[in-house]
Amino acid sequence: MSKIEGERDFLPVRIAVLTVSDTRSLENDTSGDTLVARLEGANHILADRKIIKDEVPLLVDQLKAWINDDDIDVVIATGGTGLTGRDVTPEAFAQIQEKEIPGFGELFRWISFQKIKTSTIQSRAMAVLANGTYLFALPGSTGACKDAWDDILVHQLDIRTRPCNMVEMMPRLKEHLA
């Protein structure tokens, strides 16, 4: 099939998936499985996958390792974004972030409102930029992961999305470090 003039070639993104949970394992991590299936179905690359307990120091250590790995462009975390005492993913993100991406959480909650109404206020879904790596924190439910991927991430992580997308900015994310 010939390309339309100006159409870009697909560029696979290298994505690490992090499940934040005290109870999940690879055998029952349905949210992580959902993200892996969707990113691979979109022809992206699963760069790594881990399950880490809801402990800020453990999360920060893993996030630092990934943002310092040139083979990882994006981290998608699922779990730990609620309001309970063990929900600490946003606190871990805050320790490494350089820039917030507030539009992600706002849009996620708007999409979520269409399905779960006001219960969406309990979500602290968010996104940040750290060392040239995009990090997204999603709720631990499979439905929330589907919503975030299907309605936001699949588009923003595709260089062909117009008028703009997050992939086309990737070469410039570390300009301040030069």
C-alpha positions in Angstrom: 0.0 0.0 0.0 1.4 3.4 -0.9 1.8 6.1 1.7 -0.2 9.3 1.6 2.1 12.3 1.1 3.3 13.5 4.5 2.3 10.3 6.3 4.9 9.0 8.8 6.2 5.5 9.2 5.2 3.8 12.4 7.9 4.0 15.1 7.7 1.4 17.8 8.2 2.7 21.4 10.0 0.7 24.0 7.7 0.4 27.0 8.3 -1.0 30.5 5.2 -2.2 32.5 5.2 -1.9 36.3 2.4 -3.4 38.4 2.3 -1.9 41.9 0.8 -4.4 44.3 1.3 -6.3 47.5 -0.8 -9.2 46.2 -0.3 -9.6 42.5 2.0 -12.1 40.8 2.6 -12.8 37.1 -0.1 -15.5 37.3 -2.9 -13.1 38.4 -1.7 -9.7 37.1 -4.7 -9.0 34.8 -4.0 -5.3 34.5 -0.4 -5.8 33.6 -1.4 -8.5 31.1 -3.9 -6.1 29.5 -1.3 -3.4 29.1 1.3 -5.9 27.6 -1.3 -7.3 25.2 -2.3 -3.8 24.0 1.2 -2.4 23.6 2.3 -5.5 21.7 -0.9 -5.5 19.7 0.0 -1.9 18.7 3.4 -3.2 17.6 5.4 -1.5 20.4 8.2 -3.3 22.3 7.8 -4.6 25.8 11.2 -3.5 27.2 10.7 -4.9 30.7 8.0 -5.9 33.2 8.0 -6.0 36.9 5.7 -6.3 39.9 6.8 -4.2 42.9 5.2 -3.9 46.3 3.5 -0.7 47.4 6.7 0.8 49.0 8.0 4.2 47.9 11.7 3.3 48.1 11.3 0.1 46.0 9.3 2.0 43.4 11.7 4.9 43.3 14.7 2.5 42.8 12.9 0.7 39.9 11.8 3.9 38.3 15.3 5.4 38.5 16.7 2.3 36.9 14.3 2.5 34.0 14.6 6.3 33.4 18.4 5.7 33.2 18.0 2.9 30.7 18.4 4.1 27.2 16.4 1.1 26.0 13.2 2.3 27.7 11.2 5.2 26.4 8.0 4.9 28.4 7.0 3.4 31.8 3.4 2.5 32.4 2.6 1.7 36.0 -0.7 0.1 37.1 -1.9 0.2 40.7 -1.2 2.3 43.8 -3.0 5.4 42.6 -6.0 5.3 45.0 -6.5 6.9 48.4 -5.6 4.1 50.8 -2.5 4.2 53.0 -0.7 1.7 50.8 -1.4 3.6 47.5 1.9 5.4 47.0 2.6 5.4 43.2 2.1 9.2 42.8 4.4 9.8 45.7 7.1 7.7 44.1 6.6 9.5 40.8 7.0 12.8 42.6 10.4 11.9 43.9 11.8 11.5 40.3 9.7 13.8 38.1 11.2 16.7 36.2 7.9 17.9 34.7 4.3 17.0 35.4 1.9 16.2 32.5 -1.3 17.3 34.1 -3.4 16.8 31.0 -3.1 13.1 31.1 -4.7 12.7 34.6 -7.4 15.3 33.7 -8.3 13.5 30.4 -8.2 10.1 32.1 -10.6 11.2 34.8 -12.9 12.8 32.1 -13.0 9.5 30.2 -13.5 7.5 33.4 -16.3 9.8 34.5 -18.3 8.6 31.4 -18.2 5.1 32.8 -18.0 5.3 36.6 -19.3 8.8 37.2 -18.1 10.6 40.3 -16.1 7.6 41.6 -13.4 8.9 39.3 -12.4 11.4 41.9 -10.8 8.6 43.8 -8.2 8.2 41.1 -4.8 9.9 41.2 -3.9 8.7 37.7 -1.0 10.9 36.5 1.9 11.3 34.1 5.3 12.8 34.5 8.5 13.2 32.5 11.9 12.2 34.1 15.2 12.0 32.3 13.6 12.0 28.9 11.2 9.1 29.8 7.5 9.4 29.9 5.9 7.8 33.0 2.2 7.1 33.3 0.5 5.9 36.6 -2.8 4.2 36.0 -5.3 2.7 38.5 -4.9 -1.0 39.1 -8.2 -2.1 37.5 -8.2 -3.8 34.2 -11.0 -1.5 32.9 -8.9 1.6 33.8 -5.9 0.2 32.0 -8.1 -0.5 28.9 -9.5 3.1 29.0 -6.1 4.7 29.4 -4.5 2.7 26.6 -7.5 2.7 24.2 -8.5 6.3 24.6 -5.2 8.1 25.2 -1.9 6.2 25.1 -2.4 4.3 21.9 -2.8 7.6 20.1 -0.1 9.7 21.9 2.4 6.9 21.6 1.9 6.7 17.8 4.1 9.0 15.8 1.4 9.0 13.1 -1.2 10.7 15.3 -1.9 14.3 14.1 -1.8 17.1 14.8 0.7 16.1 17.5 1.9 13.2 19.7 4.4 12.5 22.4 6.7 10.3 20.3 7.7 13.2 18.0 9.0 15.1 21.0 11.1 12.2 22.3 14.4 13.3 20.6 14.1 16.7 22.3 13.2 15.6 25.8 16.8 15.8 27.1 17.7 19.2 25.5 18.1 20.8 29.0 20.8 18.2 29.8 23.1 19.0 26.9 
